[in-house]
Amino acid sequence: MRPYPEILAPAGSMDALTAAVHCGADAVYLGATLFSARQNAHNFDVAALQKAAAFCHTNDVKVYLTVNTLIFDTEWKALDQLLQTAAACGIDACIVQDLGVANYIRHRIPDMPLHASTQMTIYSPAGAIWAKEHGFSRVVVAREMTRAEIKRVCETGLEVEQFVHGALCMCISGQCYLSAMIGTRSANRGCCAQACRLPFTAKGNRQAAALSLKDVCLLPHYQKLCEDGIASLKIEGRMKRPEYVAAAVTALRQLREGQQPDLQMLRAVFSRSGFTDGYYTGKRTQMFGTRQKEDVKAADAVLPKLAEMAKKPAVHIPVTMTATVCLGQPVTLTASLLDGTSVTFSGASAEPAKNKPCDAVLLERQLSKLGNTTYQLDSLTTDCDGRSAVSAAALNALRRTATDELDALRRKNHTPIYTLKEVPPLPKEHPCESTSLPAYWVQVRTKEQLHAVQNGHFPAKRILLPLALAEQQKEPIPTAILTLPTFAPNDTRLQQRLAACRKNGWTEILCDTTAHLLLGKQAGFTLHGGTGLNIANRHSIAVLKQYGVQDTLLSAELTARQGLSCNGILPTGIFAYGHFPVMKTRLCPIREEVGCSACSHVLTDRTGRQFPVFCMESYAVLYNAVPIWMADKLELLQGFSTLLLSFSVESEKQVHQVLHAYQHPASLVPADYTRGLLLRGLPSAIQK
């Protein structure tokens, strides 16, 4: 472990990567052309990845590859090819979201470190412990956490990587489906269209951007971050220009060196009406902002200076040299580093001096010309006989040869070597009957909706109800599955509630995060997988099966056909009706714009679409403007074990109407509805 936190910089292009290395980053994170959560960055093909890794390792900078999107089953061959390339390049770690991908890498490249992406929605020690048990060495904590909450994750023994500068998402990490549902550009597939930056309002203000947050800047809290044991200080911004990377890395390096960084320059290069400290202090004030003309103009004044900073190394490695010049013998040069790395080379033989002989002054003048290398002459020991001469060209050639060989040795010493292994086959399939009728699970949000379902004579195999609603019931409901808060950073409190429910006779829970999996298993509940786990392939399902999960709902970003291809390992289900929760946010947008007393439970976008908003326990949920409707297409869903009908905004009367429609399918459809992604799907990451 370093005595100070790692400075981790974004590298959306080779120019940005070079800027990061030159300005003093300890590590960079970058994406390949596939499976990166920033598919619209320049990213790195095979040749560029090899070049990037070589350049970074030469400079003792680690390279983390973002393999942090969901993977579909048809893409596994391409994923394996990428992993082979990563291993050959000596990538220092993979940042991963997909549970199946992580498990695959563990078996394919056993020595490859795994970092849990922020998209895994890890916000508490329980989620981190689950990750540790499944081979992760580091967790990138959710950006919605306070300092106290992050400190508790640090105590698990895992390395903690924390975003300290850059864009904040309004939604809880890994749980945003807004861009996917309204425009088929999925955040979980690296194609987020940033719909949250567009106008949304709770009071008819067409200019309001109720879902757009300022960029976070935690640099003023640098000492606290060090004290808490944060392993890596992460800068967001793979879509940003090299000058932005240079400014952010330089500011963090200056803090490490005890200097005061120029935060005004940092703000000028990019901000959205200034910075916020986000959720870190727990105050959550002045967090909203958008990019203004003034912000763009401010950048023009600082970009030239930052561009110059990015061109040459800001930090140099001291090198000790010893040169020997004796008549009739080859000129020799030894170059050594503090870590013991040393090289010795000989050149042409020294000749009799015709004029002034070679001396220490001449040698130092030529050998100290290290240019844009990362080296700086620290001391020079010379052995000159006072009779010999050597040309400047010969000395320059020796110097270049020595530094090139030092580079090669450093590159070799800092490049991990991996062994590829065969991956065990998936569990044996148990095919589902394609003609079998799925069972219905019905999810409710309110007591009234629960009564409507119980009194509706509808054959629901399971009723899903919130933990808070279950705690109000006098007796457990035999068919119930409890749904837990998606964001609940206080593990102790959630453990207590689960223990009380288990004692009172509740036996089953739906797991939307890795924390739910761990806490539910510890409390003795039967586990079911929820849509929040973003299960999109059979490898992920195999991970759940191994953990003891009984069945799972699949990602809402799959088509029906893709979902059916996941059958065979566990019983699977699909979201078949309801206003899908497209965003879950710790900061209620309506409260921030108009206050709770004036809440209408609606946000309106620039097109006039109205998105329902309801508070759960410690967060608010933004639901899609129209419900997913498949009552007239149920033949396409045969083969699933479960169809989920989810009620969030419906009245008792509407609940009865929907239940009737799904029990007695007809060709009629509501006036406003969507098929979600069940028919249209998302674009493939692989170009055919």
Secondary structure by P-SEA (a helix, b strand, c coil): ccccccbbbbbccaaaaaaaaaaccccccccccccccccccccccaaaaaaaaaaaaaacbbbbbcccccccccaaaaaaaaaaaaaaacccccccccaaaaaaaaaacccbbbbbccccccccaaaaaaaaaaccccccccccccaaaaaaaaacccbbbbbcccccccccccccccccccccccccccccccccccccccccccccccccccccccccaaaaaaaaccccbbbbbccccaaaaaaaaaaaaaaaaccccaaaaaaaacccccccccccccccccccccccaaaaaaaaacaaaaaaaaacccbbbbbbbbbbbbccccbbbbbbcccccbbbbbcccccccccccccaaaaaaaaaccccccccccbbbbbccccbbbcaaaaaaaaaaaaaaaaaaaaaaabbbbbbbbbccccccccccccbbbbbbbbbccaaaaaaaaaccccccbbbbcaaaaaacccccccbbbbccccccaaaaaaaaaaaaaaacccbbbbccaaaaaaaaaaccccccccccccccaaaaaaaaaaccccccccccccaaaaaaaccccccccccccccccccccccccccccccccccccccccccbbbbbbbccccccccccccccccccccccccccbbbbbbccccaaaaaaaaaaaaccccccccccccccccccccccccc
